[in-house]
């Protein structure tokens, strides 16, 4: 089971399930220099999963893979979506920040949401 509530943004799935979530953005004028960072945190605020995706035709699709949730215990995990214009990467190609000195910026278009991971038979 993989459900996305379009009204609230809540994602509900069983541990290890797969599925896509699509986000649409208006007003992005330079998609070639814009990425979307999707992060999910545990209750302590530590990032437990993240996806980085490019915007294409005003939208981005985040694909949940089995390994994204298979090792996480059942519960609610807050997540957010951040749009990063003119991203800066470290030596390991991980997003560090936006290049503010050259007009870059980061914004979160909407309030944080939750991923609800349901327990699966065989998981404790």
C-alpha positions as CSV (number, residue, x, y, z in Angstrom):
1,X,0.0,0.0,0.0
2,X,1.2,3.5,-0.9
3,X,-1.1,6.4,-0.5
4,X,-0.6,10.1,-0.9
5,X,-3.2,12.5,0.4
6,X,-3.1,15.4,-2.1
7,X,-4.9,17.7,0.4
8,X,-2.6,17.2,3.4
9,X,0.6,15.9,1.7
10,X,0.7,12.9,4.1
11,X,2.2,9.8,2.6
12,X,1.1,6.5,4.1
13,X,2.9,3.2,3.3
14,X,3.9,-0.1,4.8
15,X,7.5,-0.5,5.6
16,X,9.4,-1.4,2.4
17,X,6.6,-0.4,0.0
18,X,7.4,1.5,-3.2
19,X,5.7,4.3,-5.1
20,X,6.0,7.8,-6.6
21,X,5.2,11.2,-5.2
22,X,5.0,14.1,-7.7
23,X,5.3,17.8,-6.7
24,X,4.4,20.6,-9.1
25,X,6.1,24.0,-9.0
26,X,5.0,27.3,-10.7
27,X,7.3,30.1,-11.5
28,X,10.6,28.2,-11.8
29,X,12.3,30.0,-14.7
30,X,15.6,28.2,-14.8
31,X,15.1,24.5,-14.3
32,X,18.6,23.6,-15.4
33,X,20.0,25.3,-12.2
34,X,17.2,24.2,-9.8
35,X,17.0,21.0,-7.7
36,X,14.5,19.7,-5.2
37,X,15.8,18.3,-1.9
38,X,13.3,16.0,-0.1
39,X,14.2,15.0,3.4
40,X,12.6,12.8,6.1
41,X,13.7,13.0,9.7
42,X,13.2,10.9,12.8
43,X,11.8,12.2,16.0
44,X,15.2,13.5,17.1
45,X,15.4,15.7,13.9
46,X,18.1,13.6,12.3
47,X,17.7,13.1,8.5
48,X,17.1,9.4,7.9
49,X,16.3,9.5,4.1
50,X,16.8,12.1,1.4
51,X,16.2,12.4,-2.3
52,X,17.6,15.0,-4.7
53,X,15.8,15.5,-8.0
54,X,15.8,17.8,-10.9
55,X,12.7,19.8,-11.9
56,X,11.4,19.0,-15.4
57,X,8.4,20.7,-17.0
58,X,7.5,22.4,-13.7
59,X,7.4,19.1,-11.7
60,X,9.6,16.6,-9.9
61,X,8.9,13.0,-9.0
62,X,10.3,11.4,-5.9
63,X,10.4,7.6,-6.2
64,X,10.2,5.7,-2.9
65,X,12.3,2.5,-3.1
66,X,12.1,-0.5,-0.9
67,X,15.3,0.4,0.9
68,X,14.0,3.9,1.7
69,X,11.7,2.6,4.4
70,X,12.5,-1.1,4.9
71,X,14.8,-0.5,7.8
72,X,12.7,2.2,9.6
73,X,10.4,1.3,12.5
74,X,6.7,2.0,12.2
75,X,5.7,5.6,13.0
76,X,5.4,9.1,11.8
77,X,8.3,10.9,10.1
78,X,8.2,14.6,9.3
79,X,9.4,15.5,5.8
80,X,9.9,18.7,3.8
81,X,10.5,19.7,0.3
82,X,13.1,22.4,-0.5
83,X,13.7,24.1,-3.8
84,X,17.3,25.0,-4.3
85,X,18.4,27.5,-7.0
86,X,22.1,27.5,-8.0
87,X,23.0,24.6,-5.7
88,X,26.5,24.0,-4.3
89,X,27.8,20.5,-3.9
90,X,30.7,19.1,-1.9
91,X,33.4,16.8,-3.2
92,X,31.1,13.8,-2.8
93,X,28.4,15.4,-4.9
94,X,26.2,16.0,-1.8
95,X,24.1,19.2,-1.8
96,X,25.6,21.7,0.6
97,X,23.6,24.9,0.1
98,X,22.7,27.5,-2.5
99,X,25.2,29.8,-4.0
100,X,23.9,32.9,-2.3
101,X,26.7,35.1,-3.5
102,X,25.6,34.6,-7.1
103,X,21.8,34.9,-6.7
104,X,21.1,31.4,-5.4
105,X,18.4,30.7,-2.8
106,X,16.5,28.0,-0.9
107,X,12.8,28.0,-0.2
108,X,10.3,25.6,1.3
109,X,7.1,26.0,-0.7
110,X,4.8,24.5,1.8
111,X,4.5,23.4,5.4
112,X,6.3,20.2,6.5
113,X,4.4,17.0,6.0
114,X,4.5,13.5,7.5
115,X,5.3,10.0,6.2
116,X,3.4,7.4,8.2
117,X,5.1,4.1,8.0
118,X,2.8,1.2,9.0
119,X,4.2,-2.0,10.5
120,X,4.4,-5.0,8.1
121,X,3.9,-8.6,9.0
122,X,7.3,-9.9,9.9
123,X,8.6,-6.5,11.2
124,X,8.6,-5.7,14.8
